[in-house]
Amino acid sequence: MSTPHNPLGDRQISRKSLLKAAALAGAVPVLIGGGTALARDTAAAGGTAPLTPDCHDGDAPTGEQIEGPYFKPGSPLRTNLVTPGTQGTPLTVSGYVFGRNCAPISGALLDFWQADVNGNYDNSGYTFRGHQFSDANGAYTLGTIIPGLYPGRTRHIHVKVQAPGQPILTTQLYFPNEPRNATDSIFDPALVMTVRQVGNGSQASFDFVLNVNGTPKPSTSPSSSPTGNSPSPSPSSSSGGTTTWQAGTSYKVGDQVTYNGVTYVCIQAHTAFAGWEPPNVPALWSRR
């Protein structure tokens, strides 16, 4: 039973709550209040309990969803998908990438794609497509717009999330109180973001929980600028000989491969799969 001296009652403060509260206290928050996840963790910030050995937030790994027909490999490295003249309601999506044990995952690859304000996908270029990496606290921020609707689907944002050297989670993020949520055949309420209106735009939050233990960290972490594109980082020295790139292989930083006669160096540990061949993913491979 809660008392005035213990507003959290018997609920145990989790490692995840404390980590998020500490991260929020150490930086200007993108979203505080108006969201159940961040409100919960902000409330826990005043606690003095030690870190617990396991996660007690009740968070299962984030559910998978279909990729859909509009994924396109080779998106640019950027955290802001909005360019001059972009139409639509501004939207900032922020959150964290955690493992099952509530430890944040730094260097996680997040690849976003979505429809424009009219419900159209850019299949010839990379409008409203971009990838980034979570920071040292496991945090990410995406600048975009609220996507438009198209027949058969509710409003949504696509994303692929991958911890270094781990399997890829493909999923979708949804908006609350959308009329089409009730008729969309693949809509999942567990994937609804917390959204609030701020000024002439909206702010949303969503935390990804990957089916990974520990705190995977790459040997070198690619970075991106908040305003758009940034150059690929320099690769580390090669760890050995050169082999032919092959889907299903686990690569580590410094590995060299050839693809169509060209040599590439791995700059982000990952498990390769079809669609992310070295020429298509400059965030993972640097041409030598």
N, C-alpha and C positions, 0 to 999 in steps of 0.2 A: 504494500500500500504506500503511495506517495505521501510525503510529509513536506511542510514548508521548508525544512532543512535539507531535503533530498528530492528536488523536483524531478529527477529521473526515476525515482522509485527504485524497484529491484532490478531494473534493466541494466545489464552489464555493458559498460562502454567498450566498444570494440577497437581493435587496432586500426581498422579502416576509419572509424569516426575520428580518432585522435590524429591520424595522419592527415585527413582532409582538413580538420580544424587548424592544425599547425600550418599547413600549406596556405590556407586562406588568411591566417594571421600574418604570414610573412610576405604577402603580396597584395596588390590592389585587387579585390575580388571582382570578377566579371558578373557574378550573379549571387546575391545574398538575399534571402527572404523570398517569399512567394513560391518557394519550391520545397517540397517535402524532404527531398534527400539532403539539400544543403541546410535547410532549417534544422533538421535533426542533428547534423554534424556540428553546426554552429552552437546549438544548445549544449552539446557535449564538450565544447571547448573549455568550459569552466571546471570540468572534472579533474580530479587529481589521481585517479586510479591508474595503476601501472598498465603497460600494454598487455593485453591478454594473449595467450598463445594461439588462439584460434579465432576465426571470424564468427561474430555473433549477430551480424546484421540480418541473417536469413537470406542472403543474396546467393541465388543459384547462378551458375554461368549464364551469360546472356544468350538468349535463344537464337538459333540460326533461321534465316529466311532465304528464299530463292534469290538468285542473282538478277534475274530478269533479262530482257533482251538488249539492254542499253549499256551494259558495262563496256568500257573501252580502256585497254591497258595503255600505259605511257603517259598518264596524267602529269601535269607540271607540279613541282614541289612548291606549295604555297598554302598559306592558312587563310587567305582572303580570296573568295571567288567573285567578289564584286569588282567591276571595272567601271571607268567613267561612262556615264550614260546608261548604266544598268537600271532596268525598270523593276519595280516590285517593292514589297515591304521589307526593310532591313531586318535581318535575323542574325543573332549571335548564338551559337551553340557551344557550350563549354562543359567540361566534365573531367573525369579521370579514367584511366585504364588500370584495373586491379587484377590480381590473380585470385584463385580460390581462397588463399589464406589471407586475403585483404592487404597484401603487400602491393604497393604501387609498381607498375611496370614502366620503366623508362625506355625510351627508344622504340616504343611500339609503333608500327606503321599503320596509319589510318588513311584509307583512300576513299574519298567521298565523291558521289555523283548524284545529280538531281535534275528535275525538269525546271524550265524557266517559268516566268510568271504566267505564260500562256499554256503551260503543260507540255511543252516540247523539249526533247533532248537534242543536244548538239552532237550529231554522229559524224560530222566532218571535221570538227575542231574540238576544243577542250573547254568551251564555255560551261560553267558550273561543274567543273571537274577539277580535282586537285587532291594531292596527298601531302601528309605531314607526319611528324614523329612526336610522340609524347615527350614531355620534358623530364627532368630529373625527378620530379614529384609524381610522374605519371599523368600530368595534366595536358589537355589539349584545348584549343579554341578554334572555332571555324566561323569566319565571317561570310555570310551568304544572304539570300532572300528567302521568304516563305515560298515554296514551290507551288506552281499552279496545278490545277486538276486536269485529268484527262479521263476519257471513258473507261469505266471498269475498275478504277482504283480510287482509294482515298488519298489524302495528302501524305507524302512520305519523302524521306531522304535515304538513299542507299549508302552503305559503307562496308568496307572490308577492313578488319582489324587483325594484326598479326604481331605477337610478341616475337622478339628476335629468335630465329631458329625454331619456331613453333608453328603448329597448323594455323591456317587462316580461318577466321570467323567472318562469314558473309551474312549480313543482316540488314534490317531497315529500321528507321526511326519514325515514329508517328506523332501526330499532334492531338491534344485532348479536345474533346467536345466537337469533333468533326462529324457532321451528319452521315458521311459515307463510311465512317468506321463500322457502323452496324451492318453494312451490306458488302464490305470488302471481304472476299473469301479467305484472304491470308492475313488479315489484320490480327495483331497480337497485342492485347492491352499491356502486357509486360514490357513492351517496347515503346510505350508512350513517353515522350519527354515531358518534363516539367516546364511550362511556358508561362511567361507573364509579359504584359505590354509595358514598354518603357519608352516614353516620348512617342516618336513616330514610328518606332520599330518594336521588335519583340526580342526577348532573351529567353533562352532555353537551356536546360541542363540534362545530361544523361551520363551515367557512369557505366562503362563496359566492365564486365567481370569475365575474364577469359578462363578457360579450363586448363589453367597452368598453375603450378605451385612455385613458390620461391619468388625471387625478384630478378628475372632475366635482365641482363644489361649487355648491350653490344660493346665491343672493344672500342669502337668509335661511333659516335651518334651524329648522323646528318642533322642539319639544322635548317630552319626556314625562317624567313622574315615575316612579321605580322602583316606587311603590306603587299605581299605578293611573291614573285619568284625569287629564288636565291640560287647561287651556283652550287653544284655538287661538291662535297668535301673531297679533299685529297685522300686517295686510298693509302692504307698502310702498306708496308713492304710485303712482298709475296711470301707466303708460308711454304711454298713448295713448287712442284712442277705444274704444267698447264694440262688440263684435261678438256674434253668436249662437254659443253653444257648439257645437262640432262634433267628433265622434270623428275621430281621425287627425291632429288639429292639434297642433303643438308649442307649448305655452304657456310663457311665462317669468314670473318673479315680477313682479307689478304689472299684468299683463294683466287687462282687464275683459271679462266676457262676460255675456250674458243667457241665462237658461234658464227657460222657462215664465213669461216676463215679469218675472223677478227678476234683479237684477244681482249678480254675484259677482266677487271679486278673487282672482287666483291668488297663493297664498302659498308654493307649491313648484313649481319648474320640472318639467314632465312632458309626456309625449305622451298625449293623451286617448284613451280607448277606451270602448266601450259597457260599461255597468255602473258606471263611475266618473263619472257625471254630477255636476255641482257639489253638488246637495243630498245626494248619497250619500257624499261624501268631504270631510268638514270639514278633513282634514289637507292637502288640496290647494287648497280654495276657501273663502273667507270671504264670507259674505253681507254685502252693503254696505247 
